[in-house]
């Protein structure tokens, strides 16, 4: 069947964002060594339980201080801790982060932190008593997930794959589990694939009264192993860990509920099926029951179960099915009546909020329309109000809204167009709003319950002054017709842009399911490198193609079973349109991306070999058979079920189409997208007698950073583009 591809474009220009003002030229040193465009935030901001104060981690000379402030006027009300007075660290303890106990009388201090994978961190942990000034080392070794019990009497933590808790008053430690072992059994912490794909790593939760510890037990003994060489010694060290690739075995997961009083644990009844996922657990606040999420391996059926802590017996209270897949989220809030909750679901074709009563099985929509809810910010259980952010005005924007939990009284609380990232404060009388737009640096506002700005905590005026010194290209939004849909995009033009000239174009994208790169927020990430390229005469364009987020389920899930097909077709369509513009040199169009974006840039260079002249792929997936099973099977099912879906859009399978210049970059210690992806692609290109350029970073993970690495990487990419595009 033949079809005709119509490509049209409509430009709607925002005011030029950070268009040329000053005269300074960007350098790689500015961006990657000196970090002159670093955004300031409000470090350690935490709302306090009275709903009228907040704490913050301040720096004062050589001191680190945790101070309390009044929300209304910003005046300091107390100094809770000064690190120079601590015995730990000899009066010079570097506080990486802190956590307040529920009663705010104790503070957990985390120091000497070291990352393991994306979310997991080992730290030396101290407990500080704000009344006595005493400090207590939780354990002699670095530990994970230290968490104070709700009553403030204990601290639970994980060490060497076992779960412990410390009795603060007695200064004694109780070991809860004893079978933890590397690459075999994990208690209270996640295995690699859960951490990466379900985005959590602390795998235990205190019950509201502090009597029970519910925790995960992962048996990963039968999960296939992956080994990476690390080249720091005379002989390379082999690092081995469990990594289930598409179609391979997962850990067997149990949920155990440990009774502090009896020192006994029961197993929650998860059903007879072992090949399934337990992506979340959460205690109900009003009664001692544990909510357990149960998700089938195909990830298209989600059940919420309630478990009784004394027996482990469970009952299913909610079931949701989807013909594609279900995205897991934390958007659930149990209500005081003990038999209803507020939840988020995509069941209507868009993400919306619902009130659900599991006694009557009645589901009531609180929001509706052709837009997506972004986040359930919180539920005011006193005034029966639900706060949420949504892309109601535009897929590229987020605003804060409130409605009654009966679905009436919808109201917008943030009128400014752009991106509002909201942190609620206890009582919902105040909200911290990090606001920015494409032409406004991030500002941290304190708002009241009506949305009125009370005051500004940080305005990033120093950053704005720095930006004003540089000659920057204008960034504008545009809409481009892809293969079948209108796509959101942005374009950066060189300073002093002249429409009578011809410019080369570099396209940037990520393109992964549900992702977004085209947003009305202050640009971050690689933006300053893109501006550097604009100063060197390049137009930079980014388009969010089919499969990206906040345009409804049909648009996002069209890529199901065929990752890479529709996304690459859209990028090729956009490139063809750009090549027809009078100010674009159609023989100088390139594309680049990282991770999923690297998969796409590789695919586009090969499938669109008559359009793209150069591509850079950083840490790309080159065949989905090499990637983890939770992510891959969610969108592709297994290789056994869908072999063509895995192979038809794999760069490894289409190297014969490679014509343009290609730069492949990867870290050799990438625990996420394995270096194997790069080696298999290079093997295929060599076999096909194709020329390519490459850069491999020894012992670097997926982010390829540390020391001089980022600077070196982007210098290599810049040189490649200057020579080949």
QUIVENRA-V96105 format. One record per helix or strand of 2 or more residues. SS is the DSSP state (hx for helix, st for strand). FROM is the first residue (numbers start at 0). TO is the last residue. If there is no record, write none. Layout:
BEGIN
ss->(SS,SS)
from->(FROM,FROM)
to->(TO,TO)
END
This chain:
BEGIN
ss->(st,hx,st,st,st,st,hx,hx,st,st,st,st,st,st,st,st,st,hx,st,st,st,st,st,st,st,st,st,st,st,st,st,st,st,st,st,st,st,st,st,st,st,hx,st,st,st,hx,st,hx,hx,st,hx,st,hx,hx,hx,hx,st,hx,st,hx)
from->(8,27,45,52,62,75,82,87,96,105,120,134,142,153,161,171,184,191,203,211,224,236,251,263,275,280,288,300,313,331,339,351,361,372,384,397,410,418,429,439,452,460,474,485,502,526,537,552,564,583,595,613,623,628,642,650,660,675,692,708)
to->(10,31,46,59,69,81,84,90,99,114,128,136,147,158,166,174,186,196,205,218,229,241,258,266,276,282,295,307,320,333,344,356,364,379,389,403,411,423,436,447,457,467,480,491,507,534,543,558,578,593,606,617,625,635,646,656,666,686,696,723)
END
